[in-house]
Structures are given as C-alpha cells and as structure tokens.
C-alpha cells in the first residue's frame, strides 16, 4: 500500500480472497497517479482511464515484489482486465468500506483496514 501512497492514492480498504481481490481507492493526487499514462494506452470509450491505470501500477508492483522474494508461483499472477466500479458518492463509499468488503471475511478473505 506504500506504493499507492507514493502515487497520491489512499487505500480505504483491501480485501484479498483466494481467487480475486477488491480494493477501495481514493485518488487524491491525479497528477502523480497519471505517471506512465499516455494516449497510446488510454481508454477510447469515454471512461476515465485513471482508476484502471492505478490498479495496473499496483498489480505490477506486487508482481515485482513477489518475484524478488521468490514468492511468485509459475505462470500468470493476475487475470486480464479486472472490473473497475466507480464509487457514486460518500454514502456508497462508506457502505463499500464498512459493509460490503468486510462481508468477504466470512468467505475466508483477508480484509485489511
């Protein structure tokens, strides 16, 4: 999560299960988070490319750290293109943080504050 903080991204909650993860992010400094984002890899359908870009940078960082520590299993670590859902308002954010994501602990996921 330190890497995201360096990019001006606040992690509201992280939930990691056996097959997928959820992360609730608040992008505080779009200027920092845009590093590496260019027209060649931006979305062309009108959606904001920044959230997907930030997730991609975080996944890349985790892959490198796991490889350095000899903890990465052979093969692909991440599936292609996860689903990015934008938070609608503060009420939606609080529901995700305090209800939806903690509920995954019942399924065996690790939920971090």
C-alpha positions as CSV (number, residue, x, y, z in Angstrom):
1,X,0.0,0.0,0.0
2,X,3.0,2.2,0.4
3,X,3.5,2.3,-3.4
4,X,-0.1,3.6,-3.8
5,X,0.5,6.3,-1.2
6,X,3.6,7.5,-3.1
7,X,1.3,8.0,-6.1
8,X,-1.3,10.1,-4.2
9,X,-3.8,7.2,-3.7
10,X,-5.5,6.5,-0.4
11,X,-6.4,2.8,0.2
12,X,-9.8,2.8,2.0
13,X,-9.9,-1.0,2.4
14,X,-8.3,-4.0,0.8
15,X,-9.9,-7.4,0.6
16,X,-8.0,-10.4,-0.8
17,X,-9.6,-13.8,-1.4
18,X,-8.4,-17.0,-3.0
19,X,-9.5,-16.1,-6.5
20,X,-10.0,-12.3,-6.5
21,X,-9.4,-9.1,-4.7
22,X,-11.3,-5.8,-4.0
23,X,-9.6,-2.6,-3.3
24,X,-11.4,0.7,-2.4
25,X,-9.3,3.6,-3.6
26,X,-9.5,7.4,-3.3
27,X,-7.2,9.1,-5.8
28,X,-6.0,12.2,-4.0
29,X,-3.4,13.4,-6.5
30,X,-4.4,12.6,-10.1
31,X,-1.2,14.3,-11.3
32,X,1.0,11.8,-9.5
33,X,-1.2,8.8,-10.3
34,X,-1.1,9.6,-14.1
35,X,2.6,8.8,-14.3
36,X,3.0,6.4,-17.3
37,X,-0.5,7.0,-18.7
38,X,-0.4,8.2,-22.3
39,X,-2.7,8.4,-25.3
40,X,-1.4,5.1,-26.6
41,X,-2.7,3.1,-23.6
42,X,-5.7,5.3,-22.6
43,X,-9.3,4.2,-23.0
44,X,-11.1,5.4,-26.1
45,X,-14.7,4.9,-25.0
46,X,-15.1,7.9,-22.8
47,X,-14.4,6.2,-19.4
48,X,-11.8,7.7,-17.1
49,X,-8.6,5.6,-17.6
50,X,-7.1,6.7,-14.3
51,X,-8.6,4.1,-11.9
52,X,-7.6,1.2,-14.2
53,X,-4.2,2.7,-14.7
54,X,-3.6,3.0,-10.9
55,X,-4.7,-0.7,-10.4
56,X,-2.4,-1.8,-13.1
57,X,0.6,0.0,-11.5
58,X,-0.3,-1.6,-8.1
59,X,-0.5,-5.1,-9.7
60,X,2.8,-4.6,-11.4
61,X,4.5,-3.5,-8.2
62,X,3.1,-6.6,-6.3
63,X,4.3,-8.9,-9.0
64,X,7.8,-7.4,-8.8
65,X,7.9,-7.7,-5.0
66,X,6.8,-11.3,-5.0
67,X,9.3,-12.2,-7.7
68,X,12.1,-10.5,-5.7
69,X,11.2,-12.5,-2.6
70,X,10.9,-15.8,-4.6
71,X,7.2,-16.0,-3.6
72,X,5.7,-15.8,-7.1
73,X,4.3,-19.1,-8.4
74,X,5.0,-20.1,-12.0
75,X,2.5,-18.7,-14.5
76,X,0.3,-15.7,-14.6
77,X,-0.5,-14.0,-11.3
78,X,-3.2,-11.6,-12.4
79,X,-6.2,-12.2,-14.7
80,X,-6.6,-9.8,-17.6
81,X,-8.7,-6.7,-17.0
82,X,-10.5,-6.7,-13.7
83,X,-13.7,-4.9,-13.2
84,X,-13.5,-1.2,-12.1
85,X,-16.5,0.3,-10.5
86,X,-16.5,4.0,-9.6
87,X,-17.9,5.0,-6.2
88,X,-21.0,7.1,-6.7
89,X,-20.9,9.2,-3.6
90,X,-19.8,9.3,0.1
91,X,-22.7,7.0,1.2
92,X,-21.7,4.4,-1.4
93,X,-18.1,4.7,-0.3
94,X,-19.0,4.1,3.4
95,X,-21.2,1.1,2.5
96,X,-18.4,-0.5,0.5
97,X,-15.9,0.1,3.2
98,X,-18.0,-0.8,6.3
99,X,-20.4,-3.4,4.9
100,X,-19.7,-5.0,1.5
101,X,-15.9,-5.6,1.8
102,X,-15.8,-6.8,5.4
103,X,-18.6,-9.3,4.5
104,X,-16.0,-11.2,2.4
105,X,-14.2,-12.3,5.6
106,X,-17.0,-14.8,6.0
107,X,-15.8,-16.4,2.8
108,X,-12.3,-16.6,4.1
109,X,-10.9,-13.4,2.5
110,X,-8.4,-11.3,4.4
111,X,-9.8,-7.8,4.9
112,X,-7.4,-5.0,5.8
113,X,-8.4,-1.6,7.1
